[in-house]
Amino acid sequence: MHAIIIRRANTMFGRFMPQEGKFFEMFNAHADLIVQGGQHLVDLMAALADGKESVAIHAAAIDKAETDADSITHETITQLHKTFITPLDRDEIHQLITRMDDILDLTQDVAQTVALYDIQQATPASIKLAEITLACCERVRSAVKLLHSMDNGATILQLCNEIDKLESEADYVMRNAMSKLFRDEPDVRQLIKLKAIYELLETITDRCEDVANILEGIVLENS
């Protein structure tokens, strides 16, 4: 009889207790959008290199991905304030979704800079940097989708290590691109435009590394 009373009390209390929320689902949805944005960024650079008119289409797709991701970020933070029991530390959830959102914000910045600066041609370095950013984004998504279980900790850490290596590769590509730019580009305006693009592209990999660092911390603290 005592057990029945406790069970009924727990059931009634549970009706009023905020539930865990769908944090992992929101992380996963956001990560999918990060990869979509990264793919469209690669396609945008390819379109520039080929002189195609589809640049605007890819830029619009990036804008939509960024807007949709903003909505998920807002929903996640709202749920964080409403939820009594969370699957991860509250600060970790907030930092993770915020840093993930930074990736798409910068992806959008690149597309907008291409339009604002009226960049007509992509360099091999900018194409390579875009490809590295996509590789980083794909690994961010893979790691985030494993976060629901700490049994995946070793794989998450491996993916984070791969992101770190890709970020170092992006640094190397950018430094070489800058060196070539300042040596060989006679047009100061073109130099300024390309420098801005290189820096933004490399910064995307920095933000992916920020996410990797947060994921590493979560795994190490919870495994």
Backbone as CSV, one residue per row, in Angstrom:
resi,resn,N_x,N_y,N_z,CA_x,CA_y,CA_z,C_x,C_y,C_z
1,MET,0.836,-1.211,0.000,0.000,0.000,0.000,0.865,1.253,0.000
2,HIS,1.919,1.199,0.834,2.836,2.341,0.909,3.491,2.591,-0.448
3,ALA,3.864,1.502,-1.147,4.515,1.626,-2.457,3.563,2.240,-3.481
4,ILE,2.281,1.875,-3.390,1.290,2.423,-4.325,1.138,3.922,-4.125
5,ILE,1.104,4.345,-2.856,0.965,5.770,-2.545,2.155,6.558,-3.095
6,ILE,3.368,6.007,-2.902,4.574,6.680,-3.405,4.537,6.779,-4.922
7,ARG,4.121,5.679,-5.591,4.080,5.665,-7.043,3.087,6.693,-7.562
8,ARG,1.914,6.776,-6.909,0.905,7.763,-7.325,1.417,9.186,-7.108
9,ALA,2.123,9.381,-5.988,2.664,10.717,-5.701,3.698,11.107,-6.748
10,ASN,4.552,10.152,-7.122,5.562,10.430,-8.140,4.935,10.742,-9.481
11,THR,3.853,10.015,-9.795,3.154,10.263,-11.059,2.554,11.661,-11.083
12,MET,1.913,12.053,-9.981,1.315,13.386,-9.911,2.391,14.472,-9.959
13,PHE,3.502,14.233,-9.220,4.581,15.207,-9.221,5.185,15.345,-10.610
14,GLY,5.296,14.198,-11.334,5.884,14.213,-12.668,5.090,15.027,-13.660
15,ARG,3.765,15.131,-13.412,2.940,15.925,-14.325,3.317,17.401,-14.286
16,PHE,3.816,17.844,-13.148,4.156,19.261,-12.986,5.659,19.520,-13.125
17,MET,6.450,18.469,-13.117,7.896,18.615,-13.219,8.294,18.774,-14.687
18,PRO,8.985,19.851,-15.041,9.470,20.004,-16.417,10.333,18.812,-16.805
19,GLN,10.131,18.290,-17.989,10.840,17.095,-18.416,12.216,17.450,-18.992
20,GLU,12.945,16.419,-19.373,14.314,16.577,-19.830,14.420,17.430,-21.085
21,GLY,13.394,17.442,-21.877,13.441,18.220,-23.111,14.123,17.442,-24.221
22,LYS,14.056,17.986,-25.415,14.612,17.294,-26.582,15.929,17.942,-26.998
23,PHE,16.829,18.070,-26.057,18.078,18.777,-26.327,18.913,18.092,-27.402
24,PHE,19.034,16.777,-27.327,19.856,16.084,-28.314,19.252,16.183,-29.711
25,GLU,17.929,16.152,-29.786,17.272,16.316,-31.087,17.551,17.707,-31.661
26,MET,17.534,18.712,-30.803,17.810,20.071,-31.266,19.268,20.236,-31.671
27,PHE,20.176,19.622,-30.903,21.583,19.632,-31.300,21.758,19.012,-32.677
28,ASN,21.117,17.875,-32.884,21.256,17.156,-34.153,20.698,17.955,-35.326
29,ALA,19.542,18.570,-35.111,18.931,19.379,-36.175,19.825,20.566,-36.526
30,HIS,20.399,21.181,-35.507,21.292,22.319,-35.740,22.540,21.863,-36.492
31,ALA,23.088,20.718,-36.095,24.292,20.199,-36.744,24.039,19.892,-38.222
32,ASP,22.844,19.383,-38.533,22.493,19.145,-39.942,22.528,20.444,-40.742
33,LEU,22.042,21.513,-40.139,22.032,22.808,-40.818,23.449,23.352,-40.997
34,ILE,24.320,23.085,-40.024,25.720,23.502,-40.156,26.350,22.868,-41.387
35,VAL,26.095,21.575,-41.581,26.651,20.887,-42.746,26.012,21.401,-44.036
36,GLN,24.712,21.664,-44.003,24.062,22.242,-45.183,24.718,23.565,-45.565
37,GLY,24.934,24.411,-44.560,25.583,25.693,-44.829,26.979,25.511,-45.385
38,GLY,27.734,24.561,-44.811,29.088,24.303,-45.290,29.114,23.801,-46.719
39,GLN,28.157,22.942,-47.071,28.090,22.436,-48.437,27.749,23.546,-49.420
40,HIS,26.815,24.388,-49.045,26.462,25.499,-49.931,27.609,26.494,-50.066
41,LEU,28.434,26.609,-49.015,29.597,27.490,-49.110,30.601,26.941,-50.122
42,VAL,30.841,25.642,-50.090,31.710,25.015,-51.081,31.140,25.212,-52.486
43,ASP,29.831,25.008,-52.618,29.182,25.180,-53.922,29.248,26.627,-54.391
44,LEU,29.129,27.554,-53.455,29.216,28.975,-53.793,30.599,29.298,-54.339
45,MET,31.635,28.803,-53.683,32.997,29.054,-54.152,33.242,28.418,-55.514
46,ALA,32.694,27.227,-55.698,32.829,26.566,-56.999,32.116,27.358,-58.081
47,ALA,30.965,27.904,-57.736,30.214,28.720,-58.695,31.008,29.974,-59.058
48,LEU,31.669,30.574,-58.077,32.517,31.740,-58.362,33.655,31.369,-59.299
49,ALA,34.282,30.235,-59.019,35.426,29.815,-59.826,35.024,29.557,-61.269
50,ASP,33.803,29.072,-61.453,33.320,28.763,-62.804,32.594,29.939,-63.445
51,GLY,32.454,31.033,-62.684,31.770,32.204,-63.209,30.282,32.002,-63.393
52,LYS,29.703,31.083,-62.621,28.275,30.786,-62.781,27.422,31.806,-62.030
53,GLU,26.162,31.850,-62.406,25.245,32.799,-61.775,24.519,32.186,-60.569
54,SER,24.897,30.971,-60.193,24.208,30.300,-59.099,24.719,30.729,-57.731
55,VAL,25.645,31.690,-57.701,26.189,32.175,-56.432,25.067,32.664,-55.520
56,ALA,24.143,33.432,-56.086,23.049,33.989,-55.295,22.154,32.891,-54.716
57,ILE,21.986,31.803,-55.458,21.151,30.690,-54.977,21.779,30.058,-53.743
58,HIS,23.080,29.832,-53.800,23.768,29.232,-52.658,23.817,30.197,-51.475
59,ALA,23.969,31.472,-51.746,23.967,32.471,-50.668,22.605,32.493,-49.971
60,ALA,21.536,32.401,-50.753,20.187,32.385,-50.175,19.971,31.123,-49.343
61,ALA,20.511,29.995,-49.808,20.388,28.742,-49.053,21.135,28.836,-47.730
62,ILE,22.274,29.497,-47.724,23.028,29.700,-46.483,22.236,30.590,-45.531
63,ASP,21.630,31.644,-46.069,20.797,32.532,-45.241,19.671,31.754,-44.572
64,LYS,19.043,30.864,-45.331,17.926,30.082,-44.769,18.431,29.131,-43.678
65,ALA,19.551,28.482,-43.930,20.107,27.570,-42.926,20.443,28.331,-41.652
66,GLU,21.002,29.527,-41.788,21.367,30.331,-40.626,20.128,30.765,-39.856
67,THR,19.079,31.165,-40.568,17.829,31.578,-39.927,17.181,30.405,-39.186
68,ASP,17.136,29.253,-39.837,16.557,28.063,-39.204,17.370,27.661,-37.968
69,ALA,18.684,27.774,-38.062,19.545,27.433,-36.926,19.348,28.408,-35.773
70,ASP,19.144,29.682,-36.087,18.852,30.664,-35.042,17.601,30.279,-34.265
71,SER,16.597,29.794,-34.978,15.349,29.376,-34.328,15.598,28.204,-33.382
72,ILE,16.435,27.268,-33.818,16.749,26.122,-32.967,17.539,26.569,-31.741
73,THR,18.463,27.491,-31.944,19.242,28.020,-30.817,18.327,28.687,-29.804
74,HIS,17.409,29.498,-30.300,16.461,30.183,-29.410,15.597,29.169,-28.666
75,GLU,15.123,28.147,-29.370,14.283,27.124,-28.741,15.066,26.362,-27.679
76,THR,16.324,26.068,-27.975,17.156,25.338,-27.016,17.345,26.137,-25.735
77,ILE,17.644,27.416,-25.877,17.859,28.257,-24.703,16.560,28.440,-23.921
78,THR,15.446,28.549,-24.633,14.144,28.641,-23.969,13.863,27.384,-23.155
79,GLN,14.109,26.228,-23.764,13.896,24.960,-23.072,14.830,24.817,-21.875
80,LEU,16.018,25.367,-22.011,16.985,25.292,-20.920,16.461,25.995,-19.677
81,HIS,15.765,27.116,-19.885,15.211,27.868,-18.762,13.958,27.211,-18.184
82,LYS,13.284,26.394,-18.988,12.040,25.775,-18.538,12.250,24.386,-17.934
83,THR,13.379,23.785,-18.239,13.586,22.382,-17.882,14.273,22.244,-16.527
84,PHE,13.684,21.390,-15.685,14.228,21.188,-14.337,15.421,20.242,-14.368
85,ILE,15.283,19.155,-15.114,16.345,18.161,-15.225,16.881,18.178,-16.654
86,THR,18.165,18.427,-16.806,18.778,18.476,-18.132,19.765,17.314,-18.271
87,PRO,19.948,16.806,-19.492,20.828,15.646,-19.696,22.307,15.975,-19.544
88,LEU,22.646,17.252,-19.693,24.016,17.723,-19.524,23.998,18.948,-18.626
89,ASP,25.163,19.358,-18.180,25.274,20.581,-17.396,24.682,21.755,-18.172
90,ARG,23.992,22.627,-17.499,23.304,23.742,-18.163,24.282,24.633,-18.933
91,ASP,25.402,24.930,-18.312,26.389,25.768,-18.992,26.920,25.080,-20.243
92,GLU,27.094,23.774,-20.190,27.577,23.030,-21.355,26.572,23.089,-22.496
93,ILE,25.296,22.943,-22.163,24.261,23.025,-23.195,24.264,24.406,-23.841
94,HIS,24.327,25.430,-23.008,24.304,26.810,-23.521,25.532,27.089,-24.376
95,GLN,26.697,26.699,-23.910,27.924,26.943,-24.661,27.927,26.184,-25.973
96,LEU,27.471,24.933,-25.926,27.496,24.106,-27.131,26.605,24.682,-28.223
97,ILE,25.360,24.986,-27.898,24.451,25.478,-28.938,24.866,26.860,-29.425
98,THR,25.437,27.663,-28.539,25.883,29.002,-28.927,27.081,28.933,-29.874
99,ARG,28.045,28.086,-29.536,29.235,27.948,-30.394,28.866,27.300,-31.726
100,MET,27.923,26.366,-31.702,27.460,25.793,-32.959,26.827,26.867,-33.835
101,ASP,26.070,27.759,-33.216,25.426,28.828,-33.967,26.454,29.777,-34.578
102,ASP,27.571,29.967,-33.885,28.635,30.827,-34.411,29.168,30.319,-35.748
103,ILE,29.187,29.000,-35.923,29.691,28.427,-37.174,28.858,28.900,-38.354
104,LEU,27.543,28.815,-38.208,26.671,29.237,-39.315,26.661,30.755,-39.483
105,ASP,26.806,31.481,-38.395,26.889,32.940,-38.504,28.074,33.334,-39.381
106,LEU,29.207,32.687,-39.167,30.395,33.002,-39.961,30.251,32.519,-41.400
107,THR,29.603,31.384,-41.583,29.349,30.897,-42.938,28.524,31.929,-43.705
108,GLN,27.521,32.485,-43.043,26.718,33.535,-43.658,27.553,34.785,-43.915
109,ASP,28.463,35.108,-43.008,29.334,36.275,-43.196,30.163,36.142,-44.469
110,VAL,30.654,34.940,-44.742,31.439,34.734,-45.964,30.583,35.016,-47.201
111,ALA,29.390,34.434,-47.231,28.504,34.621,-48.382,28.144,36.094,-48.562
112,GLN,27.872,36.782,-47.456,27.523,38.192,-47.537,28.706,39.042,-47.972
113,THR,29.890,38.684,-47.534,31.091,39.424,-47.925,31.361,39.267,-49.416
114,VAL,31.135,38.069,-49.945,31.280,37.853,-51.391,30.379,38.813,-52.157
115,ALA,29.142,38.978,-51.675,28.201,39.880,-52.349,28.568,41.340,-52.134
116,LEU,28.871,41.716,-50.892,29.162,43.120,-50.577,30.426,43.611,-51.266
117,TYR,31.430,42.759,-51.349,32.692,43.137,-51.981,32.695,42.887,-53.483
118,ASP,31.592,42.348,-53.972,31.456,42.061,-55.400,32.617,41.205,-55.908
119,ILE,32.882,40.132,-55.177,33.951,39.222,-55.575,33.475,38.369,-56.746
120,GLN,34.248,38.384,-57.809,33.825,37.744,-59.048,34.510,36.398,-59.306
121,GLN,35.599,36.148,-58.572,36.367,34.943,-58.846,36.906,34.358,-57.542
122,ALA,36.792,33.062,-57.404,37.357,32.387,-56.237,38.768,31.915,-56.565
123,THR,39.661,32.044,-55.615,41.024,31.548,-55.793,41.096,30.080,-55.367
124,PRO,42.130,29.360,-55.811,42.299,27.975,-55.337,42.364,27.888,-53.810
125,ALA,42.974,28.884,-53.176,43.080,28.873,-51.712,41.720,29.011,-51.046
126,SER,40.872,29.893,-51.579,39.545,30.070,-50.982,38.689,28.820,-51.178
127,ILE,38.845,28.160,-52.305,38.119,26.911,-52.545,38.596,25.834,-51.571
128,LYS,39.918,25.733,-51.394,40.475,24.755,-50.466,40.016,25.020,-49.042
129,LEU,40.033,26.280,-48.630,39.582,26.624,-47.276,38.110,26.278,-47.078
130,ALA,37.293,26.528,-48.093,35.871,26.175,-47.991,35.698,24.668,-47.834
131,GLU,36.510,23.900,-48.556,36.431,22.434,-48.452,36.847,21.964,-47.055
132,ILE,37.852,22.619,-46.481,38.278,22.251,-45.129,37.186,22.595,-44.118
133,THR,36.539,23.744,-44.307,35.455,24.113,-43.378,34.325,23.086,-43.442
134,LEU,34.010,22.611,-44.631,32.959,21.597,-44.761,33.366,20.313,-44.049
135,ALA,34.620,19.929,-44.199,35.103,18.728,-43.512,34.984,18.890,-41.998
136,CYS,35.296,20.070,-41.502,35.135,20.347,-40.071,33.668,20.254,-39.660
137,CYS,32.803,20.850,-40.459,31.371,20.844,-40.154,30.819,19.422,-40.125
138,GLU,31.269,18.597,-41.049,30.793,17.211,-41.089,31.208,16.453,-39.836
139,ARG,32.405,16.723,-39.351,32.870,16.045,-38.133,32.172,16.590,-36.893
140,VAL,31.846,17.878,-36.900,31.042,18.435,-35.815,29.702,17.706,-35.757
141,ARG,29.074,17.547,-36.897,27.771,16.854,-36.932,27.915,15.415,-36.439
142,SER,28.929,14.717,-36.910,29.115,13.322,-36.502,29.301,13.209,-34.990
143,ALA,30.092,14.118,-34.421,30.345,14.076,-32.979,29.095,14.423,-32.183
144,VAL,28.377,15.441,-32.628,27.162,15.866,-31.923,26.116,14.757,-31.928
145,LYS,26.005,14.038,-33.025,24.997,12.983,-33.120,25.317,11.776,-32.223
146,LEU,26.551,11.720,-31.731,26.930,10.638,-30.821,26.823,11.042,-29.360
147,LEU,26.486,12.292,-29.116,26.561,12.849,-27.765,25.510,12.277,-26.811
148,HIS,24.481,11.656,-27.343,23.407,11.143,-26.486,23.861,10.024,-25.567
149,SER,25.008,9.396,-25.885,25.503,8.296,-25.058,27.001,8.452,-24.835
150,MET,27.413,8.404,-23.577,28.832,8.485,-23.272,29.574,7.208,-23.648
151,ASP,28.841,6.176,-24.061,29.499,4.990,-24.617,30.226,5.342,-25.910
152,ASN,29.827,6.457,-26.524,30.446,6.918,-27.766,31.626,7.857,-27.506
153,GLY,32.034,7.969,-26.253,33.034,8.955,-25.880,34.323,8.869,-26.684
154,ALA,34.854,7.661,-26.872,36.125,7.500,-27.586,36.009,7.983,-29.033
155,THR,34.878,7.682,-29.673,34.671,8.111,-31.058,34.525,9.628,-31.135
156,ILE,33.815,10.212,-30.178,33.666,11.669,-30.140,35.036,12.341,-30.006
157,LEU,35.864,11.813,-29.122,37.198,12.387,-28.924,38.045,12.267,-30.192
158,GLN,37.906,11.153,-30.909,38.634,10.985,-32.167,38.191,12.019,-33.198
159,LEU,36.886,12.242,-33.285,36.370,13.248,-34.222,36.857,14.643,-33.835
160,CYS,36.909,14.920,-32.542,37.412,16.218,-32.078,38.877,16.397,-32.456
161,ASN,39.634,15.325,-32.365,41.039,15.369,-32.768,41.178,15.655,-34.268
162,GLU,40.290,15.070,-35.055,40.298,15.316,-36.502,39.965,16.784,-36.802
163,ILE,39.026,17.351,-36.062,38.690,18.769,-36.234,39.894,19.634,-35.926
164,ASP,40.611,19.297,-34.866,41.815,20.046,-34.490,42.850,20.009,-35.615
165,LYS,43.036,18.851,-36.221,44.001,18.725,-37.319,43.555,19.526,-38.542
166,LEU,42.264,19.500,-38.817,41.743,20.273,-39.951,41.906,21.771,-39.717
167,GLU,41.705,22.208,-38.467,41.893,23.625,-38.149,43.346,24.031,-38.375
168,SER,44.282,23.159,-38.013,45.704,23.433,-38.245,46.005,23.487,-39.741
169,GLU,45.361,22.601,-40.500,45.533,22.623,-41.951,45.009,23.931,-42.540
170,ALA,43.867,24.393,-42.035,43.305,25.656,-42.513,44.247,26.823,-42.205
171,ASP,44.864,26.796,-41.018,45.856,27.826,-40.672,46.985,27.852,-41.697
172,TYR,47.477,26.664,-42.023,48.583,26.541,-42.969,48.192,27.073,-44.352
173,VAL,47.010,26.672,-44.825,46.540,27.130,-46.142,46.371,28.643,-46.152
174,MET,45.803,29.200,-45.071,45.584,30.634,-45.026,46.908,31.401,-45.011
175,ARG,47.872,30.939,-44.220,49.157,31.639,-44.157,49.842,31.667,-45.521
176,ASN,49.811,30.542,-46.210,50.404,30.492,-47.550,49.651,31.383,-48.529
177,ALA,48.320,31.386,-48.401,47.506,32.216,-49.288,47.783,33.699,-49.047
178,MET,47.914,34.071,-47.784,48.216,35.469,-47.462,49.583,35.871,-47.992
179,SER,50.544,34.990,-47.835,51.887,35.286,-48.326,51.883,35.517,-49.833
180,LYS,51.207,34.634,-50.545,51.107,34.776,-52.004,50.352,36.048,-52.376
181,LEU,49.310,36.340,-51.631,48.487,37.516,-51.907,49.308,38.797,-51.807
182,PHE,50.065,38.934,-50.727,50.843,40.151,-50.517,52.058,40.227,-51.435
183,ARG,52.497,39.089,-51.950,53.625,39.103,-52.893,53.179,39.413,-54.313
184,ASP,52.046,38.818,-54.702,51.709,38.790,-56.126,50.541,39.664,-56.551
185,GLU,49.688,40.098,-55.615,48.484,40.831,-56.006,48.777,42.333,-56.109
186,PRO,48.734,42.903,-57.330,49.037,44.329,-57.497,47.861,45.247,-57.167
187,ASP,46.637,44.703,-57.233,45.439,45.505,-57.001,45.126,45.516,-55.501
188,VAL,45.260,46.691,-54.885,45.052,46.791,-53.439,43.626,46.429,-53.063
189,ARG,42.664,46.825,-53.863,41.273,46.508,-53.546,41.029,44.997,-53.567
190,GLN,41.589,44.327,-54.562,41.448,42.875,-54.626,42.149,42.210,-53.447
191,LEU,43.268,42.746,-53.062,44.001,42.214,-51.916,43.139,42.282,-50.656
192,ILE,42.506,43.433,-50.441,41.654,43.612,-49.252,40.480,42.640,-49.269
193,LYS,39.882,42.466,-50.434,38.729,41.560,-50.559,39.111,40.115,-50.229
194,LEU,40.181,39.650,-50.847,40.576,38.261,-50.655,41.081,38.012,-49.235
195,LYS,41.772,38.992,-48.677,42.236,38.854,-47.296,41.052,38.640,-46.349
196,ALA,39.982,39.411,-46.561,38.790,39.281,-45.721,38.170,37.887,-45.864
197,ILE,38.105,37.377,-47.087,37.519,36.057,-47.332,38.365,34.963,-46.688
198,TYR,39.668,35.044,-46.867,40.553,34.042,-46.270,40.387,34.001,-44.750
199,GLU,40.370,35.160,-44.144,40.280,35.227,-42.681,38.955,34.684,-42.175
200,LEU,37.867,35.003,-42.865,36.562,34.501,-42.442,36.475,32.985,-42.576
201,LEU,36.979,32.465,-43.683,36.939,31.023,-43.899,37.742,30.289,-42.830
202,GLU,38.919,30.811,-42.517,39.738,30.171,-41.494,39.074,30.259,-40.129
203,THR,38.376,31.356,-39.863,37.720,31.528,-38.568,36.589,30.524,-38.374
204,ILE,35.968,30.086,-39.456,34.940,29.041,-39.337,35.547,27.791,-38.708
205,THR,36.758,27.436,-39.140,37.404,26.250,-38.561,37.751,26.489,-37.098
206,ASP,38.065,27.727,-36.737,38.305,28.050,-35.321,37.054,27.782,-34.488
207,ARG,35.889,28.208,-35.013,34.646,27.997,-34.273,34.302,26.503,-34.193
208,CYS,34.631,25.748,-35.243,34.428,24.301,-35.174,35.322,23.696,-34.095
209,GLU,36.527,24.208,-33.975,37.430,23.737,-32.921,36.889,24.104,-31.541
210,ASP,36.253,25.275,-31.427,35.615,25.650,-30.156,34.565,24.613,-29.760
211,VAL,33.753,24.201,-30.734,32.737,23.176,-30.470,33.409,21.874,-30.054
212,ALA,34.487,21.519,-30.750,35.206,20.296,-30.411,35.723,20.341,-28.976
213,ASN,36.222,21.493,-28.560,36.727,21.631,-27.195,35.611,21.439,-26.163
214,ILE,34.441,21.966,-26.464,33.293,21.793,-25.564,32.887,20.326,-25.503
215,LEU,32.845,19.672,-26.656,32.487,18.251,-26.698,33.498,17.411,-25.929
216,GLU,34.765,17.727,-26.073,35.796,17.009,-25.320,35.558,17.157,-23.823
217,GLY,35.256,18.374,-23.399,35.002,18.627,-21.988,33.815,17.832,-21.474
218,ILE,32.753,17.780,-22.268,31.557,17.024,-21.871,31.887,15.547,-21.715
219,VAL,32.613,15.001,-22.673,32.966,13.581,-22.627,33.842,13.282,-21.419
220,LEU,34.854,14.094,-21.202,35.786,13.837,-20.102,35.134,13.982,-18.740
221,GLU,34.155,14.876,-18.640,33.479,15.089,-17.362,32.403,14.039,-17.065
222,ASN,31.895,13.415,-18.116,30.761,12.512,-17.929,31.079,11.041,-18.196
223,SER,32.303,10.741,-18.568,32.624,9.345,-18.867,33.328,8.681,-17.689
